[in-house]
Amino acid sequence: MPRGLPRTQKGHGPKKARIKKGDTVMVIAGKDKGKTGKVLGVSPNAGRVTVEKLNIIKRHTKPTQKHKQGGILEREAPFAISNVMIYSQGVQKPSRVGIKILEDGRRVRILRKSLEEVLDKV
């Protein structure tokens, strides 16, 4: 089994993430606890999410054809998806995500703290 992937029961794939690229999230655990940022990418298979300007690591790189300048580069490392929650702009708090089915049958994500706040484009 490849390293970093969660073990799943037979017939069950990875848990579907309710956090999507472009969402604003707040970190609820770790060294960046309490900070907010925009999601750059989600990897549901690995259960990880990358947040803009948070969890910065230093990467020592050699000069290559692609990157002429070597040295120490700073970039974002992924968080465990359990360490972030969607940030509600309305109540200024992190919130869990729920699913609401509209009259026309579409499923949209809503915030549990403020039920009227819809995350998906309606």
C-alpha positions in Angstrom: 0.0 0.0 0.0 1.5 3.4 -0.9 2.6 5.5 2.0 0.2 8.3 3.2 -3.0 6.7 1.9 -5.6 5.7 4.5 -6.5 2.0 4.8 -10.1 1.4 3.7 -12.5 -1.4 4.2 -13.3 -3.6 1.3 -15.7 -1.9 -1.0 -15.3 1.5 0.6 -13.3 4.2 -1.0 -11.9 7.3 0.7 -14.3 9.6 2.5 -15.6 12.4 0.4 -14.3 15.8 1.4 -16.8 18.6 2.0 -14.1 21.2 1.6 -13.4 22.4 -1.9 -10.8 24.5 -3.6 -11.4 28.2 -3.1 -13.2 27.8 0.3 -12.0 29.9 3.2 -11.0 27.7 6.1 -9.7 28.1 9.7 -7.0 25.8 11.2 -8.3 24.2 14.4 -5.2 22.3 15.4 -1.4 22.5 15.0 1.1 25.3 14.9 -1.1 27.6 12.8 -4.2 27.1 15.0 -6.6 30.1 14.7 -5.3 31.3 11.3 -7.6 31.5 8.2 -6.7 31.1 4.6 -8.0 30.1 1.1 -7.8 26.4 0.0 -5.4 25.9 -2.9 -6.0 22.2 -3.3 -7.7 19.2 -1.8 -6.5 15.6 -1.9 -9.4 13.4 -0.6 -7.5 10.1 -1.2 -4.7 11.2 1.2 -7.1 13.2 3.4 -5.1 16.4 3.0 -5.8 20.0 2.1 -3.3 22.8 1.2 -4.1 26.3 2.5 -2.6 29.5 1.1 0.2 31.1 3.2 -0.2 28.5 6.0 2.0 25.6 7.1 5.0 27.0 5.3 8.0 24.6 4.9 11.5 25.2 3.7 12.6 23.1 0.8 16.3 22.8 -0.1 16.6 22.5 -3.9 19.5 22.0 -6.3 19.6 24.1 -9.5 18.0 22.2 -12.4 17.0 22.9 -16.0 13.5 23.8 -14.8 14.6 25.9 -11.8 17.9 27.7 -12.6 18.1 29.2 -9.1 18.7 26.7 -6.4 18.6 27.4 -2.7 16.0 27.3 0.1 12.5 27.7 -1.2 9.4 28.3 1.0 6.1 26.7 0.1 2.9 25.5 1.6 2.6 21.9 2.9 -0.7 20.1 3.1 -2.7 19.9 6.4 -4.7 16.9 7.5 -8.3 17.6 6.5 -9.4 17.0 10.0 -7.4 20.0 11.2 -9.3 22.6 9.2 -13.0 23.7 9.3 -14.8 26.0 6.9 -14.8 29.6 8.1 -18.2 31.3 8.2 -17.9 35.0 7.2 -21.3 35.7 8.7 -20.7 34.6 12.3 -16.9 34.9 12.2 -16.5 31.3 13.4 -15.5 28.0 12.0 -18.4 25.8 11.1 -19.2 22.2 10.1 -20.7 21.6 6.6 -24.1 20.1 5.9 -25.8 19.1 2.7 -29.2 20.6 1.7 -31.3 19.4 -1.2 -33.1 22.2 -3.0 -36.6 22.0 -4.6 -35.1 21.3 -8.0 -33.2 18.4 -6.7 -29.7 20.0 -6.5 -27.5 19.3 -3.5 -25.7 22.3 -2.0 -23.3 22.7 0.9 -24.5 24.8 3.8 -22.9 25.9 7.1 -24.3 24.5 10.3 -23.6 27.7 12.3 -25.6 29.9 10.0 -28.0 27.7 8.0 -28.9 30.4 5.5 -25.3 30.7 4.3 -24.9 28.5 1.1 -21.3 27.6 0.0 -22.0 26.5 -3.5 -23.1 28.7 -6.4 -26.9 28.6 -6.6 
